[in-house]
């Protein structure tokens, strides 16, 4: 039987007996497995494949011989010349020449196929990349050339708050915070459209509106011809880093101000004492009503300045209060009782939700109570400014106080549904003399001093606010040295 026709085919072709012995191999098959055809002819195909592939070949041969139906198998070559090459073969019966097999007309097996080693390698590389992209903690996104999202990994879904289904087909500007000018994005597009990698810090918005800071790298995806077919973006979440930087900057500002306040208080306090003394002398020596009214006004302003001086001195010097195990729940109850006496607080529902069995901490109770009072006063003012102008039956002002243990920290939270704080003011509220209240209604030192007190106990105080909706102050204190209540 002549197999010359098989030599004209570009495929790998093996003619096998029903027992799997190689009767003929065309040139492509011979070159791949062995340079010497003699090494192939008359040998079982199983001799040239790995043991792991033997089962698939035996099954394909059995299916082909017994059922007559074609069968396929992927096999791996073994030996010195083409070890590790992977062939994808299809086995089928075809009529053979009786003389060729020494018996009556018989059915032979034709195995045809191709070398899929590179394809398998690409599939494996793609699988590895896919698993890496899917499992990495860094948010990843892939877009087409128009910038439409075609893939996001689970980390991206978690960071953004959007599901994959909500993002596919959309433009990444869905996350835009609006903080970056148009020229910023124009330069980014100019870079990646020229086939270059772009990196930069980006502030986006999560689905719930929270800021999401990332170090972003965008790389063009090129096909085999070098044409851009999409873009690959990888984010490194630096939101926490940005928050820590902000807190560090605030702490440094507080430290610097602390060094200045003692000197300022001394320089202002001495002449202020003289002015106060002169006012008292003039009050005793004059019966003129106009003069006495103006002196009273001067005295009130002197007292206001004196309060500011006392606050500055209290902040700048080391506390003389005694540190003792303190029940934060008790401090919060007393602070609420103090604030509730004020006229503004009468129409506000102040709700206290203390945690049970809250551990006592080594603190100065008077200072912690001062912090809580300062925060509550601000909450009362914010609620009053929002609801104070409406009738009593329409008022729905509310303040909610909570305490809890979160990990290795004690947390006290004071939330209100007042007027909220504009974004441009959030970064300034812990600065000295910064206030949004009317002139004469606040010194602008309450939150500054509160921040200093909490930091002195290695804690933290954070504010979250939405203008027109309300504000939440969160005070966190470490549990080191705590005692069970």
C-alpha positions in Angstrom: 0.0 0.0 0.0 1.4 3.4 -1.0 1.3 6.3 1.5 2.8 8.8 -0.9 -0.3 11.0 -0.6 0.4 11.5 3.1 3.7 13.1 2.2 1.9 16.0 0.5 -0.1 16.9 3.6 1.3 19.6 6.0 -0.2 17.7 8.9 1.5 15.1 11.1 0.3 11.7 9.8 0.7 8.3 11.4 -0.6 5.0 9.9 -1.2 2.6 12.7 -2.2 -1.0 13.0 -5.1 -1.9 15.1 -2.7 -2.6 17.9 -1.2 0.9 17.8 2.1 -0.1 16.0 3.4 2.6 13.6 3.3 1.3 10.0 4.1 4.6 8.4 4.9 8.2 9.4 5.0 11.1 6.9 7.9 13.5 6.8 6.5 16.2 9.2 5.8 13.4 11.8 9.1 11.8 11.3 11.0 15.1 11.6 9.2 16.0 14.8 9.7 12.7 16.6 12.9 11.2 15.1 15.2 12.1 12.3 15.5 8.4 11.4 12.3 6.8 10.1 13.6 3.4 10.9 13.3 4.3 14.5 9.5 4.7 14.1 8.3 2.1 11.7 7.3 -1.1 13.4 7.3 0.4 16.9 4.3 1.1 19.0 3.3 4.7 19.2 3.2 4.3 23.0 7.0 4.0 22.9 7.4 7.6 21.9 5.0 9.3 24.3 5.1 9.9 28.0 3.4 7.5 30.4 0.9 10.3 31.3 -0.3 10.3 27.7 -0.6 6.6 27.3 -4.1 6.3 28.8 -5.5 8.9 26.4 -4.0 7.1 23.4 -5.2 3.7 24.5 -8.7 5.1 25.0 -8.7 6.8 21.6 -7.6 3.6 19.9 -10.2 1.5 21.6 -12.9 3.9 20.7 -11.8 4.0 17.1 -11.4 0.2 16.7 -14.4 -0.9 18.6 -16.9 1.7 17.7 -15.5 3.0 14.4 -16.0 6.6 15.5 -13.1 9.1 15.3 -11.4 9.9 18.6 -8.9 12.5 19.7 -6.1 12.8 22.2 -3.4 15.3 23.3 -0.1 13.5 23.7 3.4 14.6 25.0 6.5 13.3 23.2 9.3 11.8 25.1 12.9 11.1 23.9 16.0 13.1 23.3 15.0 15.1 20.2 11.5 16.5 20.8 10.9 15.8 24.4 8.0 17.8 25.8 6.4 18.6 22.5 2.6 18.3 22.6 0.6 16.8 19.7 -3.1 17.0 19.2 -4.1 13.9 17.2 -7.3 12.6 15.7 -7.7 8.8 15.3 -10.0 7.4 12.6 -10.4 4.1 10.7 -9.7 3.7 7.0 -9.5 0.7 4.7 -6.1 -0.9 4.4 -4.4 -3.1 1.7 -4.6 -6.8 2.6 -1.0 -7.3 1.3 0.2 -4.6 3.5 -0.9 -6.3 6.6 -0.5 -9.9 5.4 -4.1 -10.8 5.8 -7.4 -10.2 4.2 -8.5 -6.6 3.7 -8.2 -4.9 7.1 -9.0 -1.5 8.6 -6.0 0.6 9.6 -5.9 3.6 11.8 -4.9 7.0 10.6 -3.8 9.5 13.2 -3.5 13.1 12.0 -2.8 16.2 13.9 -0.5 19.1 14.6 2.0 20.4 17.1 0.1 22.5 19.7 3.1 23.0 22.0 3.2 26.8 21.5 -0.6 27.0 21.7 -0.5 25.1 25.0 2.2 27.3 26.3 0.2 30.4 25.4 -2.9 28.9 27.1 -0.8 28.2 30.2 0.7 31.6 30.2 -2.8 33.1 29.8 -4.1 30.9 32.7 -1.3 32.0 34.9 -1.9 35.7 34.1 -5.6 35.2 34.5 -5.2 33.7 38.0 -2.6 36.3 39.0 -4.9 39.1 37.8 -7.9 37.6 39.5 -6.3 36.8 42.8 -4.0 39.8 43.3 -4.9 42.3 46.0 -4.2 45.2 43.6 -7.2 46.5 41.7 -6.8 45.8 37.9 -8.8 47.0 34.9 -8.6 46.4 31.2 -10.2 48.6 28.6 -10.6 48.6 24.8 -8.9 51.2 22.7 -11.9 53.5 23.3 -11.5 53.4 27.0 -14.5 51.1 27.7 -14.0 48.7 30.5 -13.8 45.0 29.4 -12.4 43.4 32.6 -12.0 44.2 36.3 -10.7 41.9 39.0 -12.4 41.2 42.4 -9.9 43.6 44.1 -11.2 46.4 41.8 -14.8 45.5 42.6 -14.0 45.6 46.4 -12.1 48.9 46.2 -14.6 50.7 44.0 -17.8 49.3 45.4 -19.1 48.5 41.9 -19.7 45.0 40.7 -18.1 43.7 37.5 -21.5 43.7 35.8 -22.0 47.4 36.5 -18.6 48.3 35.1 -18.3 46.3 31.9 -18.8 48.5 28.9 -18.6 51.8 30.9 -15.9 54.4 30.8 -13.6 54.7 33.9 -14.7 58.3 34.4 -17.6 56.8 36.4 -15.2 56.9 39.3 -14.1 60.5 38.6 -13.8 62.7 41.7 -13.6 65.9 39.5 -10.5 66.8 41.4 -8.2 66.5 38.4 -8.2 69.2 35.6 -8.9 68.2 32.0 -5.2 68.8 31.1 -4.3 66.0 33.5 -6.3 63.4 31.6 -5.3 64.8 28.2 -1.6 64.2 29.0 -2.5 60.7 30.2 -4.2 59.8 26.9 -1.4 61.4 24.9 1.1 59.2 26.6 -0.7 55.8 26.3 -1.9 56.4 22.7 1.8 56.8 21.8 2.4 53.3 23.2 4.1 54.5 26.4 3.4 53.7 30.0 1.7 56.4 32.2 1.9 56.6 36.0 0.4 59.1 38.4 -1.6 59.6 41.6 -5.3 59.6 41.1 -8.2 60.5 43.4 -11.4 58.6 42.5 -14.7 58.1 44.2 -16.1 54.8 45.4 -19.7 53.9 44.7 -20.7 55.4 48.1 -18.9 58.7 47.4 -15.8 58.0 49.6 -12.5 59.2 48.2 -10.3 56.4 46.8 -6.6 57.4 46.3 -4.4 55.2 44.1 -1.0 55.1 42.4 -2.1 54.2 38.9 -0.1 52.7 36.1 -1.6 52.4 32.6 0.1 50.3 29.9 -1.0 49.9 26.3 -1.8 46.3 25.2 -0.2 45.5 21.8 -1.0 42.8 19.4 1.7 40.8 17.5 1.9 43.6 14.9 2.5 46.3 17.5 -1.0 47.8 17.2 -2.7 49.0 20.4 -5.7 46.9 21.1 -6.5 48.1 24.6 -5.1 49.4 27.9 -4.2 47.7 31.1 -4.4 49.6 34.4 -3.1 48.5 37.8 -3.9 50.5 40.9 -2.1 50.6 44.2 -4.4 51.7 46.9 -2.8 54.6 48.9 -6.0 55.9 50.6 -4.7 54.8 54.0 -1.3 56.3 53.3 -2.9 59.6 52.4 -4.9 59.6 55.5 -1.8 58.9 57.6 0.0 61.7 55.9 -2.8 64.1 56.6 -2.9 63.1 60.3 0.9 63.4 60.5 0.8 66.9 59.0 -2.0 67.8 61.5 0.1 66.5 64.4 3.1 68.4 63.3 1.0 71.6 63.1 -0.3 71.0 66.6 3.2 70.5 67.9 4.4 73.7 66.3 1.4 75.6 67.7 2.0 74.2 71.1 5.5 75.7 71.1 4.2 79.1 70.2 1.2 79.3 72.5 3.1 79.6 75.8 5.0 82.6 74.6 1.9 84.2 73.0 -0.1 83.7 76.2 2.7 85.4 78.3 3.1 88.4 76.0 -0.7 89.0 75.7 -1.5 88.1 79.2 0.6 90.8 80.9 -0.8 93.8 79.1 -4.3 92.3 79.3 -4.0 92.3 83.1 -3.1 96.0 83.0 -6.0 96.8 80.9 -8.4 94.9 83.1 -7.0 96.8 86.2 -7.4 100.2 84.5 -11.0 99.3 83.5 -11.9 98.5 87.2 -10.3 101.8 88.3 -12.3 103.8 85.8 -15.5 102.1 86.7 -15.1 103.2 90.3 -14.3 106.8 89.4 -17.0 107.5 86.9 -20.7 107.8 87.2 -21.3 108.7 83.6 -23.7 106.1 82.1 -22.2 106.2 78.6 -18.7 105.7 79.9 -19.8 102.9 82.2 -21.5 101.1 79.3 -18.4 101.3 77.2 -16.2 100.1 80.1 -18.5 97.1 80.6 -18.1 96.3 76.9 -14.3 96.5 77.2 -14.5 94.3 80.3 -16.5 91.7 78.4 -14.0 91.6 75.5 -11.1 91.4 78.0 -12.8 88.4 79.6 -13.2 86.8 76.2 -9.6 87.3 75.5 -8.7 85.9 78.9 -10.7 82.7 78.1 -8.7 82.3 74.9 -5.4 82.8 76.8 -6.4 80.2 79.4 -7.2 77.7 76.6 -3.9 78.4 75.0 -2.0 77.9 78.3 -3.9 74.7 79.1 -3.1 73.3 75.7 0.6 74.2 75.7 1.6 73.1 79.1 1.8 69.6 80.5 -1.3 68.5 82.3 -1.3 68.5 86.0 -4.4 66.3 86.2 -4.0 62.9 87.6 -4.1 59.9 85.2 -6.4 57.2 86.5 -8.6 54.4 85.2 -11.5 56.2 83.6 -14.9 55.0 82.6 -15.5 56.6 79.2 -19.2 55.8 79.4 -19.5 57.7 82.6 -17.6 60.7 81.0 -20.0 60.6 78.1 -23.1 60.5 80.3 -21.8 63.6 82.3 -20.9 65.4 79.1 -24.5 64.8 77.7 -25.9 66.0 81.0 -23.8 69.2 80.9 -24.7 70.0 77.2 -28.4 69.1 77.7 -28.9 72.1 80.1 -28.3 74.6 77.2 -31.4 76.2 75.7 -30.4 75.1 72.2 -30.3 71.4 73.3 -33.8 71.4 74.7 -35.4 70.7 71.3 -32.8 68.1 70.2 -33.1 64.4 70.8 -29.8 63.3 72.3 -29.5 59.5 72.3 -26.8 57.6 74.2 -25.9 54.0 73.2 -23.1 53.0 75.5 -21.4 49.6 75.0 -21.8 47.1 77.9 -18.7 46.1 79.9 -16.6 48.8 78.3 -13.0 48.6 79.7 -11.7 51.5 81.7 -8.6 53.3 80.3 -5.7 55.1 81.9 -6.8 58.7 81.1 -7.5 62.0 82.7 -11.3 61.9 83.1 -11.7 65.7 83.2 -9.9 66.1 79.9 -11.8 63.3 78.2 -15.0 64.9 79.4 -13.9 68.2 78.1 -13.3 66.7 74.6 -16.8 65.1 74.6 -18.4 68.4 75.7 -16.6 70.3 73.0 -17.7 67.8 70.3 -21.3 67.7 71.7 -21.5 71.5 71.7 -20.5 71.6 68.1 -23.1 69.0 67.3 -25.8 71.0 69.1 -24.8 74.2 67.3 -24.9 72.3 63.9 -28.3 70.9 64.5 -29.7 74.2 65.9 -28.5 76.0 62.8 -30.3 73.5 60.6 -33.6 73.1 62.5 -33.7 76.1 64.8 -35.6 78.3 62.4 -38.6 75.9 62.1 -41.4 75.4 64.5 -41.1 73.0 67.5 -43.5 70.5 65.9 -41.3 70.4 62.7 -38.0 70.0 64.5 -36.3 66.6 64.1 -32.8 67.4 65.3 -30.9 64.4 66.6 -27.6 63.5 68.1 -26.5 59.9 68.6 -23.6 58.9 70.9 -22.1 55.4 70.8 -19.2 53.6 72.5 -17.7 50.3 71.4 -14.5 48.2 71.4 -13.1 47.8 67.9 -10.1 45.4 67.8 -7.4 46.9 70.2 -9.2 50.3 70.4 -12.0 51.9 72.3 -14.2 54.0 70.0 -16.6 56.9 71.0 -18.7 58.2 68.2 -20.9 61.3 68.2 -23.2 61.7 65.1 -25.6 64.5 64.3 -28.0 65.3 61.5 -27.1 68.9 61.5 -26.0 71.2 58.6 -22.8 69.3 58.0 -19.4 70.7 57.1 -18.4 71.9 53.6 -15.5 69.8 52.0 -13.3 72.9 51.9 -13.5 73.3 55.7 -13.0 69.6 56.7 -9.2 69.9 56.6 -9.2 73.0 58.8 -11.6 72.2 61.7 -8.8 71.1 64.0 -6.7 74.2 63.3 -6.6 76.9 66.1 -8.9 79.8 65.8 -10.8 78.3 62.8 -14.5 78.4 63.3 -17.6 78.6 61.1 -19.7 80.2 63.9 -20.7 83.8 64.1 -18.3 86.3 65.6 -18.3 86.1 69.4 -20.0 82.7 69.5 -16.8 80.6 69.5 -13.1 81.0 70.0 -12.1 78.4 67.4 -10.0 76.5 70.0 -12.4 73.8 71.2 -11.6 71.2 68.6 -8.0 72.2 68.4 -7.6 71.5 72.2 -9.7 68.4 71.9 -7.4 67.1 69.1 -4.3 67.8 71.3 -5.8 66.0 74.3 -6.7 62.9 72.3 -3.3 62.8 70.7 -1.6 63.1 74.1 -3.2 59.7 74.9 -1.9 58.3 71.6 -5.5 58.3 70.3 -7.1 59.8 67.2 -10.1 61.9 66.4 -11.6 61.8 62.9 -14.5 63.7 61.3 -16.7 62.6 58.5 -19.3 65.0 57.2 -21.7 65.6 54.3 -23.0 69.1 53.9 -26.7 69.4 54.6 -26.8 65.8 56.0 -24.8 65.7 59.2 -21.4 65.0 60.8 -19.8 62.2 62.7 -16.8 62.6 65.1 -15.0 59.4 65.9 -12.7 59.3 68.8 -10.3 56.3 69.0 -8.2 55.5 72.1 -5.8 52.5 72.4 -6.7 49.8 74.9 -3.2 49.5 76.3 -3.3 49.5 80.1 -7.1 49.0 80.1 -8.9 47.4 83.0 -12.2 45.5 82.7 -15.2 47.5 83.9 
